[in-house]
Amino acid sequence: MASASEEHRAAWDFYRLPKPAQTVFRGRVVGARCGEPDVVAAFAAVGVTNSMRPPVMVYDDVAAALVALPVDGRPAIEVAMFGQALTPQEPAALVQETLARGRAIGHDDRQLAGAITVVLKSHGHLASKAALWTCS
């Protein structure tokens, strides 16, 4: 039998976020309550004006608003709200970003290839060698 705390957590989508994103979002809600201009603007960008409620309820409003946004516009708002992008990026966008950053700091082709491999693996778009060699 689940405890009251577990039942409460199961009822809210907020608790399905990664813990660091939950912590950042709670801080943003407090910032909005205190009237921090950049935080208030981030909430206004998704149409949320009432931050004087529990963060789990504010999150429900933010999540509903994010769904209505175009997919390419979500990551910037998610970073402002949660400290990280929650919408998975497409592999092509990841490769382009990795190439741009690598070239900006002077990586050669071999270093760029390694960086792309690491980024694609870390985002779950490329299986690791260990996963490829498992036998059933």
C-alpha positions as a printed NumPy array, in Angstrom:
array([[  0.   ,   0.   ,   0.   ],
       [  1.334,   3.403,  -1.002],
       [  1.931,   6.06 ,   1.598],
       [  0.141,   9.415,   1.429],
       [  3.355,  11.026,   0.193],
       [  3.716,   8.502,  -2.647],
       [  0.072,   8.964,  -3.663],
       [  0.538,  12.751,  -3.691],
       [  3.653,  12.47 ,  -5.871],
       [  1.932,  10.075,  -8.291],
       [ -0.899,  12.566,  -8.815],
       [  1.375,  15.35 , -10.135],
       [  3.346,  15.344, -13.389],
       [  5.835,  17.72 , -11.777],
       [  7.419,  14.862,  -9.842],
       [  8.197,  13.027, -13.097],
       [ 10.722,  15.762, -14.003],
       [ 14.402,  15.189, -13.254],
       [ 15.247,  16.341,  -9.717],
       [ 17.538,  19.183, -10.879],
       [ 14.746,  20.532, -13.109],
       [ 12.307,  20.384, -10.176],
       [ 14.721,  22.343,  -7.993],
       [ 15.334,  25.021, -10.62 ],
       [ 11.607,  25.335, -11.337],
       [ 10.802,  25.792,  -7.648],
       [ 13.415,  28.552,  -7.537],
       [ 11.863,  30.188, -10.61 ],
       [  8.428,  30.125,  -8.966],
       [  9.888,  31.85 ,  -5.912],
       [ 11.605,  34.351,  -8.191],
       [  8.319,  35.086,  -9.942],
       [  6.633,  35.605,  -6.58 ],
       [  9.373,  38.061,  -5.634],
       [  8.95 ,  39.936,  -8.911],
       [ 12.315,  39.168, -10.539],
       [ 11.868,  40.69 , -14.029],
       [ 13.564,  37.947, -16.065],
       [ 11.651,  35.179, -14.268],
       [  8.327,  37.007, -14.537],
       [  9.013,  37.462, -18.267],
       [  9.708,  33.727, -18.671],
       [  6.379,  32.863, -17.07 ],
       [  4.609,  35.535, -19.111],
       [  6.074,  34.019, -22.291],
       [  3.991,  30.913, -21.653],
       [  0.98 ,  32.847, -20.387],
       [  1.297,  31.982, -16.69 ],
       [  0.651,  34.979, -14.464],
       [ -0.457,  33.404, -11.182],
       [  2.611,  32.045,  -9.404],
       [  1.09 ,  32.344,  -5.942],
       [  0.13 ,  28.669,  -5.919],
       [  2.091,  25.522,  -5.14 ],
       [  4.809,  24.816,  -7.741],
       [  3.104,  21.566,  -8.776],
       [  0.038,  23.534,  -9.846],
       [  2.081,  26.235, -11.579],
       [  3.927,  23.467, -13.43 ],
       [  0.645,  22.059, -14.755],
       [ -0.124,  25.454, -16.319],
       [  3.376,  25.76 , -17.756],
       [  3.278,  22.213, -19.163],
       [ -0.075,  22.857, -20.843],
       [  1.288,  26.058, -22.382],
       [  4.484,  24.362, -23.588],
       [  2.472,  21.762, -25.483],
       [  0.786,  24.551, -27.433],
       [  4.156,  26.034, -28.507],
       [  5.99 ,  24.927, -31.656],
       [  8.57 ,  22.229, -30.933],
       [ 11.51 ,  24.372, -32.039],
       [ 10.514,  27.155, -29.625],
       [ 10.277,  24.975, -26.525],
       [ 13.935,  24.392, -25.586],
       [ 14.709,  28.077, -25.013],
       [ 11.72 ,  28.483, -22.702],
       [ 12.436,  25.164, -20.961],
       [ 15.993,  26.266, -20.204],
       [ 14.663,  29.511, -18.74 ],
       [ 12.072,  27.667, -16.63 ],
       [ 13.837,  24.416, -15.691],
       [ 17.531,  25.097, -16.225],
       [ 17.626,  22.463, -18.968],
       [ 15.789,  21.524, -22.125],
       [ 13.227,  18.796, -21.491],
       [ 12.118,  18.339, -25.092],
       [ 14.45 ,  15.857, -26.776],
       [ 16.476,  17.43 , -29.563],
       [ 16.593,  15.889, -33.009],
       [ 19.945,  14.282, -33.939],
       [ 20.514,  16.742, -36.8  ],
       [ 20.188,  19.723, -34.452],
       [ 22.572,  18.106, -31.964],
       [ 25.156,  17.447, -34.677],
       [ 24.903,  21.016, -35.988],
       [ 25.304,  22.489, -32.512],
       [ 28.251,  20.193, -31.742],
       [ 29.973,  21.077, -35.021],
       [ 29.472,  24.793, -34.442],
       [ 30.885,  24.643, -30.921],
       [ 33.771,  22.373, -31.925],
       [ 34.789,  24.52 , -34.864],
       [ 34.565,  27.655, -32.737],
       [ 37.225,  26.292, -30.377],
       [ 39.4  ,  24.844, -33.138],
       [ 38.781,  21.082, -32.977],
       [ 40.041,  18.972, -35.869],
       [ 37.901,  16.388, -37.694],
       [ 38.829,  13.522, -35.381],
       [ 37.911,  15.552, -32.291],
       [ 34.641,  16.631, -33.904],
       [ 33.759,  13.021, -34.702],
       [ 34.397,  12.029, -31.087],
       [ 32.342,  14.935, -29.793],
       [ 29.414,  14.051, -32.062],
       [ 29.553,  10.418, -30.927],
       [ 29.521,  11.414, -27.258],
       [ 26.649,  13.876, -27.719],
       [ 24.505,  11.406, -29.679],
       [ 25.137,   8.653, -27.113],
       [ 24.354,  10.936, -24.181],
       [ 21.016,  11.925, -25.74 ],
       [ 20.08 ,   8.306, -26.485],
       [ 20.301,   8.576, -30.272],
       [ 23.221,   6.176, -30.618],
       [ 23.607,   2.833, -28.898],
       [ 26.777,   2.293, -26.916],
       [ 29.17 ,  -0.504, -27.804],
       [ 28.203,  -2.387, -24.648],
       [ 24.543,  -2.384, -25.732],
       [ 25.467,  -3.644, -29.189],
       [ 27.393,  -6.628, -27.852],
       [ 24.76 ,  -7.99 , -25.494],
       [ 23.458, -11.387, -26.464],
       [ 20.219, -12.983, -25.443]])
